[in-house]
Amino acid sequence: MSGGEMESIARPSTNVGDGGAANSHLTRERCGFQMPLHYPKYTRVEYEAMPEWKLDCLLTEYGLSVPGDVNQKRKFAMGAFLWTC
């Protein structure tokens, strides 16, 4: 190289910019679980009013299966996702 020229190097595609969506199904198949990108940010009041189906969806999204009634699921979700100061 001379005079400030840059050489191009061919690299395999890493799907930068697609958030890894092209290979996300492969990760799930290998691991069985993929951590969601965002931590749930519900308040205690929102958990206390949350319907059971929504609690089930939230817990399933994080790979958690909680047996019991809606009150047990709420208690578990609040213990797992609420931070005390």
PDB file of N, CA, C and O in Angstrom:
ATOM      1  N   MET A   1       0.839  -1.179   0.000  1.00  0.00           N
ATOM      2  CA  MET A   1       0.000   0.000   0.000  1.00  0.00           C
ATOM      3  C   MET A   1       0.880   1.238   0.000  1.00  0.00           C
ATOM      4  O   MET A   1       1.978   1.260   0.556  1.00  0.00           O
ATOM      5  N   SER A   2       0.353   2.256  -0.644  1.00  0.00           N
ATOM      6  CA  SER A   2       1.110   3.491  -0.667  1.00  0.00           C
ATOM      7  C   SER A   2       0.174   4.681  -0.706  1.00  0.00           C
ATOM      8  O   SER A   2      -0.957   4.571  -1.179  1.00  0.00           O
ATOM      9  N   GLY A   3       0.627   5.789  -0.222  1.00  0.00           N
ATOM     10  CA  GLY A   3      -0.097   7.040  -0.308  1.00  0.00           C
ATOM     11  C   GLY A   3      -1.445   7.061   0.394  1.00  0.00           C
ATOM     12  O   GLY A   3      -2.368   7.721  -0.085  1.00  0.00           O
ATOM     13  N   GLY A   4      -1.589   6.366   1.508  1.00  0.00           N
ATOM     14  CA  GLY A   4      -2.812   6.428   2.289  1.00  0.00           C
ATOM     15  C   GLY A   4      -3.945   5.563   1.764  1.00  0.00           C
ATOM     16  O   GLY A   4      -5.085   5.712   2.205  1.00  0.00           O
ATOM     17  N   GLU A   5      -3.655   4.660   0.830  1.00  0.00           N
ATOM     18  CA  GLU A   5      -4.695   3.765   0.329  1.00  0.00           C
ATOM     19  C   GLU A   5      -5.041   2.724   1.384  1.00  0.00           C
ATOM     20  O   GLU A   5      -4.185   2.314   2.169  1.00  0.00           O
ATOM     21  N   MET A   6      -6.275   2.308   1.398  1.00  0.00           N
ATOM     22  CA  MET A   6      -6.694   1.287   2.345  1.00  0.00           C
ATOM     23  C   MET A   6      -7.070   0.035   1.584  1.00  0.00           C
ATOM     24  O   MET A   6      -7.701   0.101   0.529  1.00  0.00           O
ATOM     25  N   GLU A   7      -6.685  -1.087   2.118  1.00  0.00           N
ATOM     26  CA  GLU A   7      -6.996  -2.371   1.498  1.00  0.00           C
ATOM     27  C   GLU A   7      -8.314  -2.892   2.055  1.00  0.00           C
ATOM     28  O   GLU A   7      -8.570  -2.822   3.257  1.00  0.00           O
ATOM     29  N   SER A   8      -9.134  -3.408   1.168  1.00  0.00           N
ATOM     30  CA  SER A   8     -10.412  -3.963   1.588  1.00  0.00           C
ATOM     31  C   SER A   8     -10.226  -5.408   2.003  1.00  0.00           C
ATOM     32  O   SER A   8      -9.561  -6.175   1.308  1.00  0.00           O
ATOM     33  N   ILE A   9     -10.799  -5.779   3.113  1.00  0.00           N
ATOM     34  CA  ILE A   9     -10.697  -7.150   3.599  1.00  0.00           C
ATOM     35  C   ILE A   9     -12.101  -7.736   3.602  1.00  0.00           C
ATOM     36  O   ILE A   9     -13.017  -7.168   4.197  1.00  0.00           O
ATOM     37  N   ALA A  10     -12.265  -8.861   2.942  1.00  0.00           N
ATOM     38  CA  ALA A  10     -13.566  -9.529   2.914  1.00  0.00           C
ATOM     39  C   ALA A  10     -13.772 -10.285   4.216  1.00  0.00           C
ATOM     40  O   ALA A  10     -12.899 -11.033   4.658  1.00  0.00           O
ATOM     41  N   ARG A  11     -14.935 -10.084   4.827  1.00  0.00           N
ATOM     42  CA  ARG A  11     -15.263 -10.772   6.073  1.00  0.00           C
ATOM     43  C   ARG A  11     -16.628 -11.418   5.926  1.00  0.00           C
ATOM     44  O   ARG A  11     -17.481 -10.911   5.197  1.00  0.00           O
ATOM     45  N   PRO A  12     -16.839 -12.517   6.604  1.00  0.00           N
ATOM     46  CA  PRO A  12     -18.169 -13.130   6.552  1.00  0.00           C
ATOM     47  C   PRO A  12     -19.197 -12.206   7.187  1.00  0.00           C
ATOM     48  O   PRO A  12     -18.895 -11.478   8.133  1.00  0.00           O
ATOM     49  N   SER A  13     -20.403 -12.243   6.664  1.00  0.00           N
ATOM     50  CA  SER A  13     -21.482 -11.410   7.183  1.00  0.00           C
ATOM     51  C   SER A  13     -21.809 -11.807   8.611  1.00  0.00           C
ATOM     52  O   SER A  13     -21.901 -12.992   8.931  1.00  0.00           O
ATOM     53  N   THR A  14     -21.986 -10.800   9.474  1.00  0.00           N
ATOM     54  CA  THR A  14     -22.379 -11.064  10.858  1.00  0.00           C
ATOM     55  C   THR A  14     -23.774 -10.547  11.139  1.00  0.00           C
ATOM     56  O   THR A  14     -24.223 -10.548  12.285  1.00  0.00           O
ATOM     57  N   ASN A  15     -24.472 -10.100  10.083  1.00  0.00           N
ATOM     58  CA  ASN A  15     -25.829  -9.572  10.218  1.00  0.00           C
ATOM     59  C   ASN A  15     -25.911  -8.417  11.204  1.00  0.00           C
ATOM     60  O   ASN A  15     -26.877  -8.302  11.959  1.00  0.00           O
ATOM     61  N   VAL A  16     -24.891  -7.560  11.193  1.00  0.00           N
ATOM     62  CA  VAL A  16     -24.895  -6.398  12.067  1.00  0.00           C
ATOM     63  C   VAL A  16     -26.050  -5.503  11.657  1.00  0.00           C
ATOM     64  O   VAL A  16     -26.261  -5.245  10.472  1.00  0.00           O
ATOM     65  N   GLY A  17     -26.787  -5.039  12.636  1.00  0.00           N
ATOM     66  CA  GLY A  17     -27.885  -4.141  12.367  1.00  0.00           C
ATOM     67  C   GLY A  17     -29.245  -4.822  12.388  1.00  0.00           C
ATOM     68  O   GLY A  17     -30.269  -4.143  12.457  1.00  0.00           O
ATOM     69  N   ASP A  18     -29.278  -6.145  12.330  1.00  0.00           N
ATOM     70  CA  ASP A  18     -30.577  -6.812  12.376  1.00  0.00           C
ATOM     71  C   ASP A  18     -30.888  -7.320  13.769  1.00  0.00           C
ATOM     72  O   ASP A  18     -31.877  -8.025  13.966  1.00  0.00           O
ATOM     73  N   GLY A  19     -30.050  -6.969  14.742  1.00  0.00           N
ATOM     74  CA  GLY A  19     -30.285  -7.384  16.118  1.00  0.00           C
ATOM     75  C   GLY A  19     -30.086  -8.879  16.328  1.00  0.00           C
ATOM     76  O   GLY A  19     -30.513  -9.430  17.343  1.00  0.00           O
ATOM     77  N   GLY A  20     -29.433  -9.539  15.362  1.00  0.00           N
ATOM     78  CA  GLY A  20     -29.210 -10.968  15.487  1.00  0.00           C
ATOM     79  C   GLY A  20     -30.447 -11.777  15.182  1.00  0.00           C
ATOM     80  O   GLY A  20     -30.486 -12.977  15.454  1.00  0.00           O
ATOM     81  N   ALA A  21     -31.469 -11.133  14.616  1.00  0.00           N
ATOM     82  CA  ALA A  21     -32.734 -11.821  14.365  1.00  0.00           C
ATOM     83  C   ALA A  21     -32.574 -13.007  13.433  1.00  0.00           C
ATOM     84  O   ALA A  21     -33.298 -13.996  13.547  1.00  0.00           O
ATOM     85  N   ALA A  22     -31.620 -12.911  12.504  1.00  0.00           N
ATOM     86  CA  ALA A  22     -31.443 -13.990  11.541  1.00  0.00           C
ATOM     87  C   ALA A  22     -31.024 -15.290  12.216  1.00  0.00           C
ATOM     88  O   ALA A  22     -31.332 -16.373  11.718  1.00  0.00           O
ATOM     89  N   ASN A  23     -30.334 -15.193  13.332  1.00  0.00           N
ATOM     90  CA  ASN A  23     -29.847 -16.391  14.006  1.00  0.00           C
ATOM     91  C   ASN A  23     -30.493 -16.622  15.360  1.00  0.00           C
ATOM     92  O   ASN A  23     -30.083 -17.531  16.082  1.00  0.00           O
ATOM     93  N   SER A  24     -31.498 -15.824  15.729  1.00  0.00           N
ATOM     94  CA  SER A  24     -32.077 -15.955  17.065  1.00  0.00           C
ATOM     95  C   SER A  24     -32.737 -17.308  17.266  1.00  0.00           C
ATOM     96  O   SER A  24     -32.716 -17.843  18.374  1.00  0.00           O
ATOM     97  N   HIS A  25     -33.324 -17.872  16.213  1.00  0.00           N
ATOM     98  CA  HIS A  25     -33.960 -19.187  16.360  1.00  0.00           C
ATOM     99  C   HIS A  25     -32.920 -20.266  16.630  1.00  0.00           C
ATOM    100  O   HIS A  25     -33.217 -21.255  17.299  1.00  0.00           O
ATOM    101  N   LEU A  26     -31.701 -20.088  16.116  1.00  0.00           N
ATOM    102  CA  LEU A  26     -30.639 -21.058  16.372  1.00  0.00           C
ATOM    103  C   LEU A  26     -30.217 -21.014  17.839  1.00  0.00           C
ATOM    104  O   LEU A  26     -29.980 -22.053  18.455  1.00  0.00           O
ATOM    105  N   THR A  27     -30.126 -19.813  18.390  1.00  0.00           N
ATOM    106  CA  THR A  27     -29.752 -19.670  19.797  1.00  0.00           C
ATOM    107  C   THR A  27     -30.794 -20.325  20.686  1.00  0.00           C
ATOM    108  O   THR A  27     -30.445 -21.054  21.615  1.00  0.00           O
ATOM    109  N   ARG A  28     -32.071 -20.075  20.414  1.00  0.00           N
ATOM    110  CA  ARG A  28     -33.138 -20.662  21.226  1.00  0.00           C
ATOM    111  C   ARG A  28     -33.119 -22.177  21.142  1.00  0.00           C
ATOM    112  O   ARG A  28     -33.355 -22.857  22.141  1.00  0.00           O
ATOM    113  N   GLU A  29     -32.839 -22.719  19.947  1.00  0.00           N
ATOM    114  CA  GLU A  29     -32.817 -24.172  19.794  1.00  0.00           C
ATOM    115  C   GLU A  29     -31.685 -24.784  20.600  1.00  0.00           C
ATOM    116  O   GLU A  29     -31.859 -25.847  21.196  1.00  0.00           O
ATOM    117  N   ARG A  30     -30.543 -24.141  20.631  1.00  0.00           N
ATOM    118  CA  ARG A  30     -29.396 -24.674  21.371  1.00  0.00           C
ATOM    119  C   ARG A  30     -29.588 -24.543  22.876  1.00  0.00           C
ATOM    120  O   ARG A  30     -29.301 -25.478  23.624  1.00  0.00           O
ATOM    121  N   CYS A  31     -30.068 -23.397  23.320  1.00  0.00           N
ATOM    122  CA  CYS A  31     -30.154 -23.114  24.756  1.00  0.00           C
ATOM    123  C   CYS A  31     -31.522 -23.414  25.344  1.00  0.00           C
ATOM    124  O   CYS A  31     -31.627 -23.723  26.531  1.00  0.00           O
ATOM    125  N   GLY A  32     -32.561 -23.330  24.546  1.00  0.00           N
ATOM    126  CA  GLY A  32     -33.897 -23.518  25.058  1.00  0.00           C
ATOM    127  C   GLY A  32     -34.480 -22.258  25.670  1.00  0.00           C
ATOM    128  O   GLY A  32     -35.672 -22.224  25.974  1.00  0.00           O
ATOM    129  N   PHE A  33     -33.677 -21.227  25.858  1.00  0.00           N
ATOM    130  CA  PHE A  33     -34.138 -19.981  26.461  1.00  0.00           C
ATOM    131  C   PHE A  33     -33.246 -18.846  25.989  1.00  0.00           C
ATOM    132  O   PHE A  33     -32.029 -19.002  25.896  1.00  0.00           O
ATOM    133  N   GLN A  34     -33.849 -17.714  25.694  1.00  0.00           N
ATOM    134  CA  GLN A  34     -33.087 -16.522  25.344  1.00  0.00           C
ATOM    135  C   GLN A  34     -33.600 -15.376  26.198  1.00  0.00           C
ATOM    136  O   GLN A  34     -34.787 -15.055  26.156  1.00  0.00           O
ATOM    137  N   MET A  35     -32.725 -14.762  26.966  1.00  0.00           N
ATOM    138  CA  MET A  35     -33.107 -13.678  27.867  1.00  0.00           C
ATOM    139  C   MET A  35     -33.716 -12.522  27.077  1.00  0.00           C
ATOM    140  O   MET A  35     -33.120 -12.061  26.103  1.00  0.00           O
ATOM    141  N   PRO A  36     -34.885 -12.052  27.480  1.00  0.00           N
ATOM    142  CA  PRO A  36     -35.472 -10.881  26.833  1.00  0.00           C
ATOM    143  C   PRO A  36     -34.539  -9.676  26.983  1.00  0.00           C
ATOM    144  O   PRO A  36     -33.740  -9.608  27.916  1.00  0.00           O
ATOM    145  N   LEU A  37     -34.653  -8.744  26.062  1.00  0.00           N
ATOM    146  CA  LEU A  37     -33.760  -7.586  26.069  1.00  0.00           C
ATOM    147  C   LEU A  37     -34.032  -6.610  27.201  1.00  0.00           C
ATOM    148  O   LEU A  37     -33.115  -5.930  27.662  1.00  0.00           O
ATOM    149  N   HIS A  38     -35.269  -6.531  27.654  1.00  0.00           N
ATOM    150  CA  HIS A  38     -35.636  -5.534  28.647  1.00  0.00           C
ATOM    151  C   HIS A  38     -36.121  -6.179  29.933  1.00  0.00           C
ATOM    152  O   HIS A  38     -36.859  -7.164  29.917  1.00  0.00           O
ATOM    153  N   TYR A  39     -35.693  -5.604  31.043  1.00  0.00           N
ATOM    154  CA  TYR A  39     -36.141  -6.042  32.354  1.00  0.00           C
ATOM    155  C   TYR A  39     -37.536  -5.472  32.583  1.00  0.00           C
ATOM    156  O   TYR A  39     -37.767  -4.303  32.272  1.00  0.00           O
ATOM    157  N   PRO A  40     -38.476  -6.255  33.115  1.00  0.00           N
ATOM    158  CA  PRO A  40     -39.822  -5.709  33.321  1.00  0.00           C
ATOM    159  C   PRO A  40     -39.798  -4.532  34.294  1.00  0.00           C
ATOM    160  O   PRO A  40     -39.117  -4.582  35.319  1.00  0.00           O
ATOM    161  N   LYS A  41     -40.533  -3.489  33.975  1.00  0.00           N
ATOM    162  CA  LYS A  41     -40.529  -2.283  34.804  1.00  0.00           C
ATOM    163  C   LYS A  41     -41.932  -1.958  35.298  1.00  0.00           C
ATOM    164  O   LYS A  41     -42.417  -0.837  35.148  1.00  0.00           O
ATOM    165  N   TYR A  42     -42.568  -2.954  35.887  1.00  0.00           N
ATOM    166  CA  TYR A  42     -43.887  -2.746  36.471  1.00  0.00           C
ATOM    167  C   TYR A  42     -43.728  -2.332  37.926  1.00  0.00           C
ATOM    168  O   TYR A  42     -42.741  -2.685  38.572  1.00  0.00           O
ATOM    169  N   THR A  43     -44.687  -1.590  38.436  1.00  0.00           N
ATOM    170  CA  THR A  43     -44.684  -1.198  39.845  1.00  0.00           C
ATOM    171  C   THR A  43     -45.436  -2.257  40.652  1.00  0.00           C
ATOM    172  O   THR A  43     -46.102  -3.126  40.089  1.00  0.00           O
ATOM    173  N   ARG A  44     -45.319  -2.171  41.967  1.00  0.00           N
ATOM    174  CA  ARG A  44     -46.039  -3.088  42.852  1.00  0.00           C
ATOM    175  C   ARG A  44     -47.548  -3.015  42.589  1.00  0.00           C
ATOM    176  O   ARG A  44     -48.228  -4.041  42.555  1.00  0.00           O
ATOM    177  N   VAL A  45     -48.060  -1.811  42.406  1.00  0.00           N
ATOM    178  CA  VAL A  45     -49.496  -1.620  42.146  1.00  0.00           C
ATOM    179  C   VAL A  45     -49.886  -2.309  40.836  1.00  0.00           C
ATOM    180  O   VAL A  45     -50.947  -2.928  40.753  1.00  0.00           O
ATOM    181  N   GLU A  46     -49.033  -2.205  39.816  1.00  0.00           N
ATOM    182  CA  GLU A  46     -49.334  -2.850  38.536  1.00  0.00           C
ATOM    183  C   GLU A  46     -49.321  -4.373  38.658  1.00  0.00           C
ATOM    184  O   GLU A  46     -50.166  -5.046  38.068  1.00  0.00           O
ATOM    185  N   TYR A  47     -48.364  -4.925  39.424  1.00  0.00           N
ATOM    186  CA  TYR A  47     -48.353  -6.378  39.650  1.00  0.00           C
ATOM    187  C   TYR A  47     -49.602  -6.827  40.396  1.00  0.00           C
ATOM    188  O   TYR A  47     -50.175  -7.869  40.078  1.00  0.00           O
ATOM    189  N   GLU A  48     -50.026  -6.050  41.384  1.00  0.00           N
ATOM    190  CA  GLU A  48     -51.195  -6.415  42.194  1.00  0.00           C
ATOM    191  C   GLU A  48     -52.490  -6.415  41.375  1.00  0.00           C
ATOM    192  O   GLU A  48     -53.436  -7.126  41.715  1.00  0.00           O
ATOM    193  N   ALA A  49     -52.536  -5.621  40.295  1.00  0.00           N
ATOM    194  CA  ALA A  49     -53.728  -5.546  39.446  1.00  0.00           C
ATOM    195  C   ALA A  49     -53.598  -6.394  38.176  1.00  0.00           C
ATOM    196  O   ALA A  49     -54.560  -6.529  37.421  1.00  0.00           O
ATOM    197  N   MET A  50     -52.429  -6.958  37.941  1.00  0.00           N
ATOM    198  CA  MET A  50     -52.175  -7.685  36.695  1.00  0.00           C
ATOM    199  C   MET A  50     -52.993  -8.971  36.631  1.00  0.00           C
ATOM    200  O   MET A  50     -53.007  -9.749  37.585  1.00  0.00           O
ATOM    201  N   PRO A  51     -53.681  -9.196  35.495  1.00  0.00           N
ATOM    202  CA  PRO A  51     -54.449 -10.439  35.357  1.00  0.00           C
ATOM    203  C   PRO A  51     -53.517 -11.648  35.234  1.00  0.00           C
ATOM    204  O   PRO A  51     -52.357 -11.524  34.842  1.00  0.00           O
ATOM    205  N   GLU A  52     -54.053 -12.807  35.578  1.00  0.00           N
ATOM    206  CA  GLU A  52     -53.239 -14.027  35.594  1.00  0.00           C
ATOM    207  C   GLU A  52     -52.616 -14.330  34.233  1.00  0.00           C
ATOM    208  O   GLU A  52     -51.462 -14.753  34.173  1.00  0.00           O
ATOM    209  N   TRP A  53     -53.351 -14.122  33.144  1.00  0.00           N
ATOM    210  CA  TRP A  53     -52.809 -14.435  31.822  1.00  0.00           C
ATOM    211  C   TRP A  53     -51.577 -13.587  31.518  1.00  0.00           C
ATOM    212  O   TRP A  53     -50.637 -14.058  30.877  1.00  0.00           O
ATOM    213  N   LYS A  54     -51.583 -12.320  31.987  1.00  0.00           N
ATOM    214  CA  LYS A  54     -50.440 -11.450  31.738  1.00  0.00           C
ATOM    215  C   LYS A  54     -49.243 -11.859  32.594  1.00  0.00           C
ATOM    216  O   LYS A  54     -48.100 -11.808  32.139  1.00  0.00           O
ATOM    217  N   LEU A  55     -49.510 -12.264  33.831  1.00  0.00           N
ATOM    218  CA  LEU A  55     -48.439 -12.787  34.689  1.00  0.00           C
ATOM    219  C   LEU A  55     -47.819 -14.030  34.059  1.00  0.00           C
ATOM    220  O   LEU A  55     -46.597 -14.179  34.032  1.00  0.00           O
ATOM    221  N   ASP A  56     -48.680 -14.932  33.546  1.00  0.00           N
ATOM    222  CA  ASP A  56     -48.185 -16.149  32.900  1.00  0.00           C
ATOM    223  C   ASP A  56     -47.288 -15.808  31.712  1.00  0.00           C
ATOM    224  O   ASP A  56     -46.226 -16.405  31.540  1.00  0.00           O
ATOM    225  N   CYS A  57     -47.718 -14.848  30.893  1.00  0.00           N
ATOM    226  CA  CYS A  57     -46.909 -14.446  29.727  1.00  0.00           C
ATOM    227  C   CYS A  57     -45.565 -13.864  30.164  1.00  0.00           C
ATOM    228  O   CYS A  57     -44.525 -14.189  29.591  1.00  0.00           O
ATOM    229  N   LEU A  58     -45.593 -13.009  31.173  1.00  0.00           N
ATOM    230  CA  LEU A  58     -44.372 -12.385  31.667  1.00  0.00           C
ATOM    231  C   LEU A  58     -43.395 -13.428  32.209  1.00  0.00           C
ATOM    232  O   LEU A  58     -42.210 -13.415  31.873  1.00  0.00           O
ATOM    233  N   LEU A  59     -43.899 -14.322  33.042  1.00  0.00           N
ATOM    234  CA  LEU A  59     -43.039 -15.347  33.636  1.00  0.00           C
ATOM    235  C   LEU A  59     -42.493 -16.291  32.565  1.00  0.00           C
ATOM    236  O   LEU A  59     -41.325 -16.677  32.617  1.00  0.00           O
ATOM    237  N   THR A  60     -43.327 -16.661  31.602  1.00  0.00           N
ATOM    238  CA  THR A  60     -42.887 -17.543  30.518  1.00  0.00           C
ATOM    239  C   THR A  60     -41.813 -16.873  29.682  1.00  0.00           C
ATOM    240  O   THR A  60     -40.869 -17.530  29.243  1.00  0.00           O
ATOM    241  N   GLU A  61     -41.946 -15.563  29.455  1.00  0.00           N
ATOM    242  CA  GLU A  61     -40.955 -14.819  28.675  1.00  0.00           C
ATOM    243  C   GLU A  61     -39.562 -14.913  29.312  1.00  0.00           C
ATOM    244  O   GLU A  61     -38.553 -14.895  28.608  1.00  0.00           O
ATOM    245  N   TYR A  62     -39.514 -15.012  30.628  1.00  0.00           N
ATOM    246  CA  TYR A  62     -38.246 -15.114  31.340  1.00  0.00           C
ATOM    247  C   TYR A  62     -37.890 -16.558  31.699  1.00  0.00           C
ATOM    248  O   TYR A  62     -36.990 -16.799  32.504  1.00  0.00           O
ATOM    249  N   GLY A  63     -38.594 -17.506  31.103  1.00  0.00           N
ATOM    250  CA  GLY A  63     -38.281 -18.912  31.321  1.00  0.00           C
ATOM    251  C   GLY A  63     -38.683 -19.431  32.688  1.00  0.00           C
ATOM    252  O   GLY A  63     -38.112 -20.405  33.180  1.00  0.00           O
ATOM    253  N   LEU A  64     -39.661 -18.787  33.303  1.00  0.00           N
ATOM    254  CA  LEU A  64     -40.089 -19.166  34.651  1.00  0.00           C
ATOM    255  C   LEU A  64     -41.468 -19.803  34.601  1.00  0.00           C
ATOM    256  O   LEU A  64     -42.372 -19.287  33.945  1.00  0.00           O
ATOM    257  N   SER A  65     -41.626 -20.901  35.279  1.00  0.00           N
ATOM    258  CA  SER A  65     -42.911 -21.571  35.382  1.00  0.00           C
ATOM    259  C   SER A  65     -43.254 -21.647  36.864  1.00  0.00           C
ATOM    260  O   SER A  65     -42.567 -22.315  37.637  1.00  0.00           O
ATOM    261  N   VAL A  66     -44.313 -20.963  37.250  1.00  0.00           N
ATOM    262  CA  VAL A  66     -44.677 -20.893  38.655  1.00  0.00           C
ATOM    263  C   VAL A  66     -46.028 -21.574  38.856  1.00  0.00           C
ATOM    264  O   VAL A  66     -47.051 -21.081  38.382  1.00  0.00           O
ATOM    265  N   PRO A  67     -46.030 -22.704  39.557  1.00  0.00           N
ATOM    266  CA  PRO A  67     -47.311 -23.363  39.836  1.00  0.00           C
ATOM    267  C   PRO A  67     -48.067 -22.590  40.910  1.00  0.00           C
ATOM    268  O   PRO A  67     -47.477 -21.843  41.690  1.00  0.00           O
ATOM    269  N   GLY A  68     -49.347 -22.779  40.935  1.00  0.00           N
ATOM    270  CA  GLY A  68     -50.151 -22.143  41.972  1.00  0.00           C
ATOM    271  C   GLY A  68     -51.178 -21.190  41.405  1.00  0.00           C
ATOM    272  O   GLY A  68     -51.360 -21.085  40.192  1.00  0.00           O
ATOM    273  N   ASP A  69     -51.846 -20.498  42.311  1.00  0.00           N
ATOM    274  CA  ASP A  69     -52.890 -19.567  41.892  1.00  0.00           C
ATOM    275  C   ASP A  69     -52.296 -18.210  41.536  1.00  0.00           C
ATOM    276  O   ASP A  69     -51.086 -18.003  41.629  1.00  0.00           O
ATOM    277  N   VAL A  70     -53.156 -17.301  41.132  1.00  0.00           N
ATOM    278  CA  VAL A  70     -52.709 -15.986  40.674  1.00  0.00           C
ATOM    279  C   VAL A  70     -51.972 -15.225  41.784  1.00  0.00           C
ATOM    280  O   VAL A  70     -51.031 -14.483  41.500  1.00  0.00           O
ATOM    281  N   ASN A  71     -52.386 -15.401  43.031  1.00  0.00           N
ATOM    282  CA  ASN A  71     -51.701 -14.707  44.129  1.00  0.00           C
ATOM    283  C   ASN A  71     -50.276 -15.203  44.322  1.00  0.00           C
ATOM    284  O   ASN A  71     -49.379 -14.411  44.611  1.00  0.00           O
ATOM    285  N   GLN A  72     -50.058 -16.500  44.166  1.00  0.00           N
ATOM    286  CA  GLN A  72     -48.704 -17.050  44.274  1.00  0.00           C
ATOM    287  C   GLN A  72     -47.828 -16.558  43.119  1.00  0.00           C
ATOM    288  O   GLN A  72     -46.648 -16.263  43.310  1.00  0.00           O
ATOM    289  N   LYS A  73     -48.411 -16.471  41.923  1.00  0.00           N
ATOM    290  CA  LYS A  73     -47.668 -15.976  40.757  1.00  0.00           C
ATOM    291  C   LYS A  73     -47.312 -14.500  40.930  1.00  0.00           C
ATOM    292  O   LYS A  73     -46.204 -14.085  40.591  1.00  0.00           O
ATOM    293  N   ARG A  74     -48.249 -13.708  41.457  1.00  0.00           N
ATOM    294  CA  ARG A  74     -47.979 -12.292  41.713  1.00  0.00           C
ATOM    295  C   ARG A  74     -46.844 -12.132  42.722  1.00  0.00           C
ATOM    296  O   ARG A  74     -45.919 -11.343  42.528  1.00  0.00           O
ATOM    297  N   LYS A  75     -46.942 -12.895  43.792  1.00  0.00           N
ATOM    298  CA  LYS A  75     -45.915 -12.815  44.841  1.00  0.00           C
ATOM    299  C   LYS A  75     -44.544 -13.183  44.268  1.00  0.00           C
ATOM    300  O   LYS A  75     -43.550 -12.518  44.557  1.00  0.00           O
ATOM    301  N   PHE A  76     -44.493 -14.235  43.462  1.00  0.00           N
ATOM    302  CA  PHE A  76     -43.233 -14.637  42.862  1.00  0.00           C
ATOM    303  C   PHE A  76     -42.702 -13.548  41.931  1.00  0.00           C
ATOM    304  O   PHE A  76     -41.525 -13.193  42.002  1.00  0.00           O
ATOM    305  N   ALA A  77     -43.562 -13.017  41.058  1.00  0.00           N
ATOM    306  CA  ALA A  77     -43.145 -11.984  40.102  1.00  0.00           C
ATOM    307  C   ALA A  77     -42.621 -10.746  40.827  1.00  0.00           C
ATOM    308  O   ALA A  77     -41.598 -10.180  40.440  1.00  0.00           O
ATOM    309  N   MET A  78     -43.322 -10.329  41.876  1.00  0.00           N
ATOM    310  CA  MET A  78     -42.870  -9.159  42.627  1.00  0.00           C
ATOM    311  C   MET A  78     -41.536  -9.424  43.308  1.00  0.00           C
ATOM    312  O   MET A  78     -40.683  -8.538  43.358  1.00  0.00           O
ATOM    313  N   GLY A  79     -41.345 -10.624  43.829  1.00  0.00           N
ATOM    314  CA  GLY A  79     -40.074 -10.961  44.461  1.00  0.00           C
ATOM    315  C   GLY A  79     -38.929 -11.046  43.457  1.00  0.00           C
ATOM    316  O   GLY A  79     -37.786 -10.718  43.775  1.00  0.00           O
ATOM    317  N   ALA A  80     -39.246 -11.489  42.248  1.00  0.00           N
ATOM    318  CA  ALA A  80     -38.216 -11.650  41.227  1.00  0.00           C
ATOM    319  C   ALA A  80     -37.868 -10.345  40.523  1.00  0.00           C
ATOM    320  O   ALA A  80     -36.708 -10.112  40.181  1.00  0.00           O
ATOM    321  N   PHE A  81     -38.869  -9.491  40.303  1.00  0.00           N
ATOM    322  CA  PHE A  81     -38.650  -8.336  39.430  1.00  0.00           C
ATOM    323  C   PHE A  81     -38.664  -6.978  40.106  1.00  0.00           C
ATOM    324  O   PHE A  81     -38.203  -6.003  39.513  1.00  0.00           O
ATOM    325  N   LEU A  82     -39.176  -6.876  41.326  1.00  0.00           N
ATOM    326  CA  LEU A  82     -39.168  -5.578  42.019  1.00  0.00           C
ATOM    327  C   LEU A  82     -37.886  -5.435  42.822  1.00  0.00           C
ATOM    328  O   LEU A  82     -37.434  -6.382  43.465  1.00  0.00           O
ATOM    329  N   TRP A  83     -37.316  -4.260  42.779  1.00  0.00           N
ATOM    330  CA  TRP A  83     -36.110  -3.952  43.549  1.00  0.00           C
ATOM    331  C   TRP A  83     -36.507  -3.125  44.746  1.00  0.00           C
ATOM    332  O   TRP A  83     -37.244  -2.149  44.612  1.00  0.00           O
ATOM    333  N   THR A  84     -36.031  -3.499  45.906  1.00  0.00           N
ATOM    334  CA  THR A  84     -36.293  -2.701  47.103  1.00  0.00           C
ATOM    335  C   THR A  84     -35.080  -1.822  47.376  1.00  0.00           C
ATOM    336  O   THR A  84     -33.937  -2.226  47.165  1.00  0.00           O
ATOM    337  N   CYS A  85     -35.351  -0.625  47.846  1.00  0.00           N
ATOM    338  CA  CYS A  85     -34.248   0.318  48.108  1.00  0.00           C
ATOM    339  C   CYS A  85     -33.835   0.280  49.547  1.00  0.00           C
ATOM    340  O   CYS A  85     -32.924   1.005  49.947  1.00  0.00           O
TER     341      CYS A  85
END
